[in-house]
């Protein structure tokens, strides 16, 4: 996606920026899954392109 990390909580790319916030783990029984909030900022059409790329990376198949 072309971003560069700026510290532990910010990624900056051409025409966009993402801010990351660590959330408490989600837990059901012995299963624990880490969670991170992503705030995506940008102008159209860059925002739509980055959002579409990110959505593909975040899809997780069950099984």
GUMIZA-454009 format. One record per residue (C-alpha): x, y, z; residue number from 1; residue in one letter. Coordinates in steps of 0.05 Angstrom, whole numbers, always signed. Example, Ala and Ser with C-alpha at 12.3 -4.5 7.8 and 13.67 -1.06 7.14 Angstrom:
% residues 2
+--------+--------+--------+-----+----+
|     px |     py |     pz |   i | aa |
+--------+--------+--------+-----+----+
|   +246 |    -90 |   +156 |   1 |  A |
|   +273 |    -21 |   +143 |   2 |  S |
+--------+--------+--------+-----+----+
END
This chain:
% residues 63
+--------+--------+--------+-----+----+
|     px |     py |     pz |   i | aa |
+--------+--------+--------+-----+----+
|     +0 |     +0 |     +0 |   1 |  X |
|    +61 |    +44 |     +2 |   2 |  X |
|    +59 |    +71 |    +73 |   3 |  X |
|   +117 |    +87 |   +119 |   4 |  X |
|   +114 |    +76 |   +195 |   5 |  X |
|   +122 |   +139 |   +238 |   6 |  X |
|   +129 |   +110 |   +308 |   7 |  X |
|    +86 |    +53 |   +333 |   8 |  X |
|    +18 |    +84 |   +320 |   9 |  X |
|    +20 |   +121 |   +253 |  10 |  X |
|    +30 |   +101 |   +180 |  11 |  X |
|    +35 |   +154 |   +126 |  12 |  X |
|    +29 |   +144 |    +51 |  13 |  X |
|    +20 |   +189 |     -9 |  14 |  X |
|    -47 |   +223 |     +2 |  15 |  X |
|    -67 |   +182 |    +63 |  16 |  X |
|    -52 |   +169 |   +136 |  17 |  X |
|    -71 |   +113 |   +184 |  18 |  X |
|    -72 |   +118 |   +260 |  19 |  X |
|    -69 |    +53 |   +299 |  20 |  X |
|    -96 |    +41 |   +370 |  21 |  X |
|    -84 |    -24 |   +407 |  22 |  X |
|   -149 |    -50 |   +438 |  23 |  X |
|   -158 |   -102 |   +492 |  24 |  X |
|   -156 |   -174 |   +467 |  25 |  X |
|   -223 |   -206 |   +449 |  26 |  X |
|   -230 |   -271 |   +488 |  27 |  X |
|   -279 |   -329 |   +486 |  28 |  X |
|   -258 |   -386 |   +531 |  29 |  X |
|   -186 |   -402 |   +516 |  30 |  X |
|   -187 |   -367 |   +448 |  31 |  X |
|   -156 |   -298 |   +449 |  32 |  X |
|   -152 |   -251 |   +389 |  33 |  X |
|   -114 |   -185 |   +388 |  34 |  X |
|   -151 |   -124 |   +363 |  35 |  X |
|   -126 |    -59 |   +332 |  36 |  X |
|   -169 |     +1 |   +313 |  37 |  X |
|   -148 |    +33 |   +247 |  38 |  X |
|   -169 |   +105 |   +233 |  39 |  X |
|   -158 |   +119 |   +159 |  40 |  X |
|   -153 |   +191 |   +135 |  41 |  X |
|   -146 |   +214 |    +63 |  42 |  X |
|   -176 |   +251 |     +4 |  43 |  X |
|   -216 |   +219 |    -53 |  44 |  X |
|   -197 |   +181 |    -96 |  45 |  X |
|   -137 |   +160 |    -55 |  46 |  X |
|   -181 |   +142 |     +5 |  47 |  X |
|   -225 |    +95 |    -36 |  48 |  X |
|   -164 |    +59 |    -66 |  49 |  X |
|   -129 |    +49 |     +1 |  50 |  X |
|   -194 |    +28 |    +35 |  51 |  X |
|   -207 |    -25 |    -18 |  52 |  X |
|   -136 |    -52 |    -11 |  53 |  X |
|   -141 |    -54 |    +64 |  54 |  X |
|   -209 |    -89 |    +64 |  55 |  X |
|   -179 |   -146 |    +22 |  56 |  X |
|   -122 |   -154 |    +72 |  57 |  X |
|   -169 |   -155 |   +132 |  58 |  X |
|   -217 |   -209 |   +106 |  59 |  X |
|   -207 |   -271 |   +147 |  60 |  X |
|   -237 |   -337 |   +125 |  61 |  X |
|   -266 |   -382 |   +178 |  62 |  X |
|   -246 |   -453 |   +189 |  63 |  X |
+--------+--------+--------+-----+----+
END
